[in-house]
């Protein structure tokens, strides 16, 4: 039973490459507050964070990269080939992660919390879960995903997959098993059915933002923003195709698949679709991309409406920072970004490793990064 009063906790686990993060994001679309315990473990060993010096002292300075940060690839190759080294690493990191999870869960305003952790069943976190969900994928699919999405060599991918316990061990402890092997839509149907069946009905309905309760502007010239849902995939694809300047066409299925990685904010102006923005929250960092706007809408009003709603949702998710990747035609509108509290940044000026990694993952040559810190208090603040 959960130790966080009034909250229903889903523990989400599964072996590497089985799609845990995709399922977590689906649960977030349904109103859950997601905690990525594995990402928190990365934060715990960042330079200056509590786990950094114990790891360097235990494993040696050879695990450091040129920037002085722990090279997780080096460390991973060591611990995944040496069970004793893995146990030693977990003894350092797990207590710090548990502390961070407790901090986030206590502060979350949502009534349903999903904790994603590859070592959930081996940790004390499982005792706080009301149900355990397990993702499954065949080994050949796991390996292909690691090669394609994480750019591992096939040899490294096979080592990671084979180093983990058999998937059947996790399945035997599961309340829900999600077979994540086909399309996003197939996985979404499984998640939605399990949510409706297992989560207490009183907790399934979460209060919508005011903008989500309206489907049309009430006055001429008024701009409204609402959260897009997977059922809006066809409409979102249509908006992107109308306002996309590079001529690239997307389909409903493309957008549906994107919901495994991000959410969408849909803008309405004068009772018609006027724009869309893709955004996601990962590791307490909000990232906004894919901004498509109707040129007939006042650009300052459209950008402000989208960013304000994104920030509101991001603060509800306890985000520390917001990164907005702006196309060239919008990057020159400095007055708008300044009014919203954003400033252009280079990656190496972001002082937190998690912020740098988020920017590095998302950056593109055709966009400019604008940055805003949303709150000062940080999880696992360096000591």
C-alpha positions in Angstrom: 0.0 0.0 0.0 1.3 3.4 -0.9 2.7 5.7 1.8 1.5 8.8 0.0 -2.0 9.3 1.4 -4.8 9.7 -1.1 -2.8 8.6 -4.1 -2.8 5.5 -6.2 0.6 4.4 -7.3 1.4 2.3 -10.4 4.8 0.7 -10.4 5.9 0.3 -14.1 8.8 -2.0 -14.9 10.1 -4.2 -17.7 13.4 -5.1 -19.2 15.4 -2.8 -21.4 13.9 -2.0 -24.8 10.4 -3.1 -23.9 8.9 0.4 -24.1 8.4 1.4 -20.4 8.8 5.1 -21.2 6.1 4.9 -24.0 3.6 3.3 -21.5 4.5 5.9 -18.9 3.8 8.7 -21.3 0.5 7.1 -22.2 -0.5 7.0 -18.5 0.5 10.7 -18.3 -1.9 11.4 -21.2 -4.6 9.8 -19.0 -3.8 12.1 -16.1 -1.1 10.3 -14.1 2.0 12.0 -12.8 5.1 10.2 -14.1 8.3 9.7 -12.3 11.3 8.2 -14.2 13.4 6.6 -11.5 16.0 5.6 -14.0 16.5 9.2 -15.1 16.7 10.2 -11.5 19.6 7.7 -11.1 21.4 9.6 -13.8 20.9 12.8 -11.9 22.1 11.3 -8.7 25.6 10.7 -10.2 26.0 14.0 -12.0 29.1 16.0 -11.0 28.4 17.7 -7.6 25.4 15.5 -6.9 25.4 13.2 -3.9 26.3 10.0 -5.8 29.2 11.4 -7.8 32.1 11.2 -5.4 31.2 7.8 -4.0 31.2 6.3 -7.5 34.5 7.9 -8.4 36.0 6.8 -5.2 34.7 3.2 -5.7 35.3 2.6 -9.4 38.1 5.1 -10.1 38.6 8.2 -12.2 38.8 6.2 -15.4 34.9 6.3 -15.4 35.1 10.1 -16.0 34.7 11.6 -19.4 36.7 14.6 -20.7 34.1 17.0 -19.2 34.6 15.6 -15.7 31.2 13.9 -15.7 30.8 10.2 -15.1 30.7 8.5 -18.5 27.6 6.3 -18.1 28.6 4.2 -21.1 31.9 3.2 -19.5 30.3 2.6 -16.1 27.5 0.6 -17.8 29.9 -1.7 -19.6 31.6 -2.5 -16.3 28.6 -3.1 -14.2 26.6 -5.1 -16.8 29.5 -7.5 -17.1 30.2 -7.8 -13.4 27.3 -8.6 -11.1 29.2 -7.6 -7.9 30.0 -4.2 -9.4 26.3 -3.7 -10.3 25.3 -4.5 -6.7 27.9 -2.0 -5.4 26.6 0.7 -7.8 23.0 0.1 -6.8 23.9 0.4 -3.1 25.1 3.9 -3.8 22.4 5.1 -6.2 19.1 3.5 -5.0 18.8 5.3 -1.6 19.3 8.6 -3.5 16.7 7.7 -6.1 14.2 6.7 -3.4 14.7 10.0 -1.6 14.0 11.9 -4.9 10.9 9.8 -5.7 9.5 10.5 -2.3 10.1 14.2 -2.7 8.3 14.3 -6.1 5.4 12.0 -5.0 4.7 14.1 -2.0 4.6 17.3 -4.0 2.6 15.9 -6.9 -1.0 17.3 -7.2 -2.1 14.4 -9.3 -3.9 11.5 -7.6 -2.4 8.8 -9.7 1.4 8.4 -9.8 3.3 6.1 -12.1 6.9 5.2 -11.1 9.0 3.8 -14.0 12.0 1.8 -12.8 13.8 -1.1 -14.5 14.8 -2.4 -11.0 11.4 -1.8 -9.4 10.9 -5.3 -8.1 14.4 -5.5 -6.7 14.0 -2.1 -4.8 12.0 -0.9 -1.8 9.9 1.2 -4.2 7.7 -1.7 -5.0 6.3 -1.7 -1.4 4.7 1.7 -2.2 2.9 0.5 -5.3 -0.8 -0.4 -5.4 -0.3 -2.2 -8.7 2.7 -3.4 -10.8 2.6 -3.0 -14.6 5.1 -4.9 -16.7 6.0 -4.2 -20.4 7.0 -7.1 -22.6 8.7 -7.3 -26.0 10.4 -10.2 -27.7 14.2 -10.2 -27.4 14.8 -9.5 -31.1 12.5 -6.4 -30.8 14.4 -5.3 -27.7 17.8 -5.5 -29.5 16.4 -3.7 -32.6 15.1 -0.8 -30.5 18.4 -0.4 -28.6 20.3 -0.3 -31.9 17.9 2.1 -33.6 16.9 4.4 -30.8 19.9 4.4 -28.5 22.5 3.9 -31.2 24.1 0.9 -29.5 26.1 -1.6 -31.4 24.4 -4.9 -31.8 27.0 -6.5 -29.6 26.3 -4.0 -26.8 22.6 -4.4 -27.2 22.7 -8.1 -26.9 24.9 -7.8 -23.8 22.4 -5.5 -22.2 19.5 -7.7 -23.0 21.2 -11.0 -21.9 22.5 -9.4 -18.7 19.0 -8.9 -17.4 16.8 -11.4 -15.6 14.3 -13.4 -17.8 11.2 -11.3 -18.5 9.0 -14.1 -17.1 10.2 -13.2 -13.6 8.7 -9.7 -13.9 5.6 -11.0 -15.6 5.0 -13.4 -12.7 4.8 -10.4 -10.3 2.6 -8.2 -12.6 -0.9 -6.9 -12.0 -1.0 -5.8 -15.6 1.2 -7.0 -18.6 1.4 -4.7 -21.6 2.7 -6.4 -24.8 4.4 -3.6 -26.6 5.4 -5.2 -29.8 3.0 -3.9 -32.5 1.8 -0.3 -33.2 1.4 2.6 -30.8 -2.4 2.3 -31.3 -2.4 -1.4 -30.2 -0.3 -0.5 -27.1 -2.6 2.5 -26.4 -5.7 0.2 -26.4 -4.1 -2.1 -23.8 -3.0 0.8 -21.6 -6.5 2.4 -21.8 -8.3 -0.8 -21.0 -6.0 -1.5 -18.0 -6.4 2.1 -16.7 -10.2 1.8 -16.8 -10.2 -1.6 -15.2 -7.5 -1.2 -12.5 -7.4 2.4 -11.5 -10.1 3.4 -9.0 -12.9 5.1 -11.0 -12.9 8.1 -8.7 -9.3 8.9 -9.7 -9.6 8.4 -13.4 -11.2 11.8 -14.1 -8.7 14.6 -13.5 -9.8 18.3 -13.5 -9.0 19.8 -16.9 -7.5 23.2 -17.4 -10.0 25.8 -18.2 -8.9 25.9 -21.8 -9.5 22.2 -22.2 -13.2 22.4 -21.2 -14.0 24.6 -24.1 -14.0 23.5 -27.7 -14.5 26.9 -29.4 -13.6 30.5 -28.8 -16.5 32.5 -27.2 -15.6 35.9 -28.7 -14.2 37.0 -32.0 -10.4 37.3 -31.9 -10.1 35.2 -28.8 -7.3 32.5 -28.6 -7.8 29.3 -26.7 -5.4 26.5 -26.2 -6.3 22.9 -25.3 -4.4 19.7 -24.8 -4.5 17.4 -27.8 -5.3 13.7 -27.1 -4.5 10.6 -29.2 -8.1 10.8 -30.5 -7.2 14.2 -32.1 -4.4 12.7 -34.2 -6.1 13.2 -37.5 -6.9 16.9 -36.7 -3.3 17.5 -35.5 -1.9 16.0 -38.7 -4.2 18.3 -40.7 -3.0 21.4 -38.8 0.7 20.4 -39.3 0.2 19.8 -43.0 -1.5 23.2 -43.5 1.1 25.3 -41.7 4.3 23.3 -42.3 6.6 25.4 -44.4 9.0 22.6 -45.5 6.3 20.7 -47.4 6.7 17.5 -45.3 3.4 15.7 -44.9 2.5 13.7 -41.9 -0.3 11.2 -41.4 -2.7 10.4 -38.6 -0.5 7.3 -37.9 2.6 9.5 -37.7 1.0 11.7 -35.1 -0.4 8.7 -33.2 3.1 7.3 -33.0 4.4 10.7 -31.8 2.1 10.5 -28.7 4.6 7.8 -27.5 7.1 10.6 -27.1 5.3 13.9 -26.6 2.1 15.7 -26.1 0.5 18.4 -28.3 -1.1 21.7 -27.5 -3.8 22.8 -30.0 -4.6 26.5 -30.6 -8.0 27.8 -31.7 -8.7 31.2 -33.1 -12.1 32.5 -34.3 -13.6 29.1 -33.9 -11.0 27.3 -36.1 -7.8 25.5 -35.8 -4.9 28.0 -35.7 -1.8 26.1 -34.7 -0.2 23.3 -32.8 2.9 22.8 -30.7 4.6 19.5 -29.7 6.1 19.4 -26.2 7.2 16.9 -23.6 8.5 16.6 -20.1 11.4 14.3 -19.4 13.6 14.3 -16.3 11.9 17.4 -15.0 12.8 19.4 -18.1 10.1 20.7 -20.5 10.9 20.8 -24.2 8.8 22.5 -26.7 9.3 21.8 -30.4 7.2 21.5 -33.6 5.6 24.9 -33.6 3.1 25.4 -36.4 1.1 28.6 -36.6 -1.5 30.1 -39.0 0.2 33.3 -40.3 -3.2 35.0 -40.1 -3.1 34.9 -36.3 -1.3 37.7 -34.4 2.0 35.9 -33.8 2.7 37.4 -30.3 -0.7 36.3 -29.1 -0.4 32.8 -30.5 3.1 32.2 -29.1 2.2 33.6 -25.7 -0.9 31.5 -25.4 0.9 28.3 -26.3 3.9 29.0 -24.0 1.9 30.1 -21.1 -0.2 26.9 -21.2 2.9 24.8 -21.7 4.5 26.4 -18.6 1.4 25.9 -16.5 1.3 22.2 -17.3 5.1 22.0 -16.8 4.9 23.5 -13.4 2.1 21.1 -12.5 4.7 18.4 -13.4 7.3 20.0 -11.2 9.6 21.0 -14.0 12.8 22.9 -13.3 13.4 24.4 -16.7 11.8 25.0 -20.0 13.6 24.7 -23.3 11.9 26.0 -26.5 13.4 25.1 -29.9 12.3 27.9 -32.2 12.3 27.9 -36.0 14.3 30.7 -37.6 11.2 32.8 -38.6 10.2 33.0 -34.9 13.7 33.3 -33.3 14.0 36.9 -34.4 10.9 38.0 -32.4 13.1 38.8 -29.5 10.5 41.1 -27.8 8.0 38.3 -27.5 10.5 35.9 -26.0 11.9 38.5 -23.6 8.3 39.3 -22.5 7.8 35.6 -21.7 11.1 35.5 -19.7 13.1 33.5 -22.2 16.6 34.1 -23.5 18.6 32.5 -26.3 21.2 30.0 -25.0 24.0 27.8 -26.2 24.1 24.3 -24.9 27.3 24.8 -22.9 25.8 27.6 -20.9 23.1 25.3 -19.3 24.5 24.7 -15.8 22.7 21.4 -15.0 23.7 18.3 -16.8 20.1 17.1 -17.2 19.3 20.4 -19.0 22.3 20.0 -21.3 21.4 16.4 -22.1 17.8 17.4 -23.0 19.0 20.2 -25.2 21.6 18.0 -26.9 19.0 15.3 -27.6 16.5 17.8 -29.2 18.7 20.4 -30.9 18.7 20.9 -34.6 20.6 23.2 -37.0 17.3 24.9 -38.1 16.2 26.0 -34.6 17.4 28.4 -31.8 17.2 27.3 -28.2 15.4 29.6 -25.8 15.7 28.9 -22.1 13.8 29.7 -18.9 14.2 28.4 -15.4 10.8 27.5 -13.9 11.8 26.9 -10.3 14.9 27.2 -8.2 14.5 24.2 -5.9 15.9 21.2 -7.7 15.7 17.5 -7.0 19.0 16.1 -5.8 20.5 19.6 -5.6 24.3 19.3 -5.5 25.8 19.2 -2.0 
